[in-house]
Amino acid sequence: MQPNAPLKLHASDIDTDVLIVGAGPTGLTLATALVARGVRTTIIDRQAAGANTSRAAVVHARTLEVLEPLGVSRTLVACGIQAKRFTIRDRDRVLVPIGFEHLPTPYPYTLMVSQAVTESVLLERLVGLGGQVHRPRTLVGLTQDPTRATATLDDGSRVSARFVVGADGMHSAVREHTGIPFSGGSYGESFALADVRLSGAVPSDEVVLYFSPAGMVVVAPLPGGVHRIVATVAEAPEQPDAAFVQALLDTRGPQREAARVHEVLWGSRFRVHHRIADAYRAGRVLLAGDAAHVHSPAGGQGMNAGILDAMSLADALVAALAGDAGALDAYGALRRPVAGQIVALADRLTRMATIRPGLRGLRNLLLSTVSRLPAVRHQLAWRLSGLVYR
Ligand SMILES: Cc1cc2nc3c(=O)[nH]c(=O)nc-3n(C[C@H](O)[C@H](O)[C@H](O)COP(=O)(O)OP(=O)(O)OC[C@H]3O[C@@H](n4cnc5c(N)ncnc54)[C@H](O)[C@@H]3O)c2cc1C
């Protein structure tokens, strides 16, 4: 890691092995994994402080497994709620029950924990290993030649690195400067998101995806008696209030015993794209996380995929720095098809959830019949938990 001094102004002043742009979950995981292995690493982020909003709330079993070498999995587990089941329902009717408790993993559940907590656990580990995030520092330019890549930052300083990683999110400046296309499209609807206090027939140890003609709604438990609500809507309000969330649950959620919204703690909206970078590598520049792939939050795979990218890329970079010329291409060859599978799964769930009313009966019949087969439920549990990517 670079010494902890602030970046100097207007000089080509940092020389490092790996420059990571972006300190979200992907960048923090990668930085921690590289620093732990003694790689000279510099990580920058344009925000003055880490975001404190919850955003992605799901950490899957495979993610906890791959994070074990960093020594953060146990801390994360201690901070979260263990959801042992995931069900897809049409109002009160369970269409697909998926249990995680029999999965052969030390983490037979979905861990529910806010992204802000996940990021702070990773940051704490990075700092414990002697690293730090340089912030606020924004990458504004990027060039490369056969031996080095050079990043220009907003304060005029430059960072010369053997490799640069764009972990700078969906609107990645690294990806744009490198000219890698981000192919795909957008969903028409927007997503409304709220962390609320609820009462009523809402499980506190299970993630429920409700299908309804009006759109889908996910109800998931978070620590502290909070529930996360995520719903597709034509035009989500900038700040969903209690009345808005109540209307979502009344029209899409449980019917027999209604859920009551008492308080909205945090809310947001976002538009969802399904895009994958055409390549994960251009010379000395690599992409990971949302910079490389974005998709619907159905299935809760976004942040998990970024963390898995990061751990795989850490191995590839260590190998490349040791002279293994093929390691970086192998990273893209391994991880890009996974993004394709995740985009397809999230897309299938989103389309099934929002199917037009005339086909709803058929969908329900099909899902409840197929999901009676233990092999199907097992496959879904393997895919959702990420164990399929072992
Ligand atoms: C409102 C909201 C709700 C979401 N809800 C869910 C959900 O329910 N489930 C789910 O799975 N996912 C969800 N996501 C997506 C999830 O948050 C992302 O998949 C995850 O954050 C990706 O991590 P990342 O580290 O790749 O990118 P990011 O978290 O986007 O981090 C990128 C970082 O790069 C920094 N950066 C950007 N440009 C530059 C630059 N030029 N120079 C320096 N730094 C830069 C940014 O400041 C940021 O810190 C949500 C996202 C949002 C915004």
The ligand as an SDF file (V2000), in Angstrom:
LIG
                    3D

 53 58  0  0  0  0  0  0  0  0999 V2000
  -30.4240    3.1970   -4.4480 C   0  0  0  0  0  0  0  0  0  0  0  0
  -29.7710    1.8820   -4.7600 C   0  0  0  0  0  0  0  0  0  0  0  0
  -30.3460    0.7210   -4.3260 C   0  0  0  0  0  0  0  0  0  0  0  0
  -29.7940   -0.5330   -4.6090 C   0  0  0  0  0  0  0  0  0  0  0  0
  -30.4000   -1.6400   -4.1410 N   0  0  0  0  0  0  0  0  0  0  0  0
  -29.8760   -2.8470   -4.3960 C   0  0  0  0  0  0  0  0  0  0  0  0
  -30.4780   -4.0310   -3.9250 C   0  0  0  0  0  0  0  0  0  0  0  0
  -31.5160   -3.9870   -3.2940 O   0  0  0  0  0  0  0  0  0  0  0  0
  -29.8730   -5.2200   -4.2130 N   0  0  0  0  0  0  0  0  0  0  0  0
  -28.7040   -5.2890   -4.9450 C   0  0  0  0  0  0  0  0  0  0  0  0
  -28.1700   -6.3810   -5.1700 O   0  0  0  0  0  0  0  0  0  0  0  0
  -28.1260   -4.1850   -5.3930 N   0  0  0  0  0  0  0  0  0  0  0  0
  -28.6730   -2.9680   -5.1450 C   0  0  0  0  0  0  0  0  0  0  0  0
  -28.0650   -1.8460   -5.5980 N   0  0  0  0  0  0  0  0  0  0  0  0
  -26.8480   -2.0120   -6.3660 C   0  0  0  0  0  0  0  0  0  0  0  0
  -25.6300   -2.1800   -5.4620 C   0  0  0  0  0  0  0  0  0  0  0  0
  -25.6080   -1.0910   -4.5720 O   0  0  0  0  0  0  0  0  0  0  0  0
  -24.4060   -2.2700   -6.3570 C   0  0  0  0  0  0  0  0  0  0  0  0
  -24.4780   -3.4940   -7.0930 O   0  0  0  0  0  0  0  0  0  0  0  0
  -23.0980   -2.2340   -5.5940 C   0  0  0  0  0  0  0  0  0  0  0  0
  -22.9770   -1.0270   -4.8670 O   0  0  0  0  0  0  0  0  0  0  0  0
  -21.9390   -2.3540   -6.5800 C   0  0  0  0  0  0  0  0  0  0  0  0
  -20.7420   -2.1090   -5.9360 O   0  0  0  0  0  0  0  0  0  0  0  0
  -19.5150   -1.4880   -6.6960 P   0  0  0  0  0  0  0  0  0  0  0  0
  -18.4610   -1.3510   -5.6570 O   0  0  0  0  0  0  0  0  0  0  0  0
  -19.2360   -2.2550   -7.9250 O   0  0  0  0  0  0  0  0  0  0  0  0
  -19.9890   -0.0370   -7.2020 O   0  0  0  0  0  0  0  0  0  0  0  0
  -20.5100    1.2060   -6.3470 P   0  0  0  0  0  0  0  0  0  0  0  0
  -21.0890    0.7830   -5.0610 O   0  0  0  0  0  0  0  0  0  0  0  0
  -21.3430    2.0080   -7.2900 O   0  0  0  0  0  0  0  0  0  0  0  0
  -19.1840    1.9990   -5.9940 O   0  0  0  0  0  0  0  0  0  0  0  0
  -18.4880    2.7540   -6.9500 C   0  0  0  0  0  0  0  0  0  0  0  0
  -17.6330    3.7770   -6.2310 C   0  0  0  0  0  0  0  0  0  0  0  0
  -16.8450    4.4460   -7.2130 O   0  0  0  0  0  0  0  0  0  0  0  0
  -16.7760    5.8270   -6.8920 C   0  0  0  0  0  0  0  0  0  0  0  0
  -16.4940    6.5280   -8.1410 N   0  0  0  0  0  0  0  0  0  0  0  0
  -17.2980    6.6560   -9.2080 C   0  0  0  0  0  0  0  0  0  0  0  0
  -16.6910    7.3450  -10.1970 N   0  0  0  0  0  0  0  0  0  0  0  0
  -15.4640    7.6740   -9.7200 C   0  0  0  0  0  0  0  0  0  0  0  0
  -14.3690    8.3910  -10.2590 C   0  0  0  0  0  0  0  0  0  0  0  0
  -14.3810    8.8990  -11.5000 N   0  0  0  0  0  0  0  0  0  0  0  0
  -13.2390    8.5580   -9.5090 N   0  0  0  0  0  0  0  0  0  0  0  0
  -13.2030    8.0410   -8.2310 C   0  0  0  0  0  0  0  0  0  0  0  0
  -14.2160    7.3390   -7.6840 N   0  0  0  0  0  0  0  0  0  0  0  0
  -15.3440    7.1600   -8.4120 C   0  0  0  0  0  0  0  0  0  0  0  0
  -18.1250    6.1250   -6.2830 C   0  0  0  0  0  0  0  0  0  0  0  0
  -18.0660    7.2680   -5.4340 O   0  0  0  0  0  0  0  0  0  0  0  0
  -18.4520    4.8520   -5.5120 C   0  0  0  0  0  0  0  0  0  0  0  0
  -18.0550    4.9110   -4.1600 O   0  0  0  0  0  0  0  0  0  0  0  0
  -28.6020   -0.5970   -5.3470 C   0  0  0  0  0  0  0  0  0  0  0  0
  -28.0040    0.5730   -5.7860 C   0  0  0  0  0  0  0  0  0  0  0  0
  -28.5650    1.8090   -5.4900 C   0  0  0  0  0  0  0  0  0  0  0  0
  -27.9030    3.0610   -5.9760 C   0  0  0  0  0  0  0  0  0  0  0  0
  1  2  1  0
  2  3  1  0
  2 52  2  0
  3  4  2  0
  4  5  1  0
  4 50  1  0
  5  6  2  0
  6  7  1  0
  6 13  1  0
  7  8  2  0
  7  9  1  0
  9 10  1  0
 10 11  2  0
 10 12  1  0
 12 13  2  0
 13 14  1  0
 14 15  1  0
 14 50  1  0
 15 16  1  0
 16 17  1  0
 16 18  1  0
 18 19  1  0
 18 20  1  0
 20 21  1  0
 20 22  1  0
 22 23  1  0
 23 24  1  0
 24 25  2  0
 24 26  1  0
 24 27  1  0
 27 28  1  0
 28 29  2  0
 28 30  1  0
 28 31  1  0
 31 32  1  0
 32 33  1  0
 33 34  1  0
 33 48  1  0
 34 35  1  0
 35 36  1  0
 35 46  1  0
 36 37  1  0
 36 45  1  0
 37 38  2  0
 38 39  1  0
 39 40  1  0
 39 45  2  0
 40 41  1  0
 40 42  2  0
 42 43  1  0
 43 44  2  0
 44 45  1  0
 46 47  1  0
 46 48  1  0
 48 49  1  0
 50 51  2  0
 51 52  1  0
 52 53  1  0
M  END
$$$$
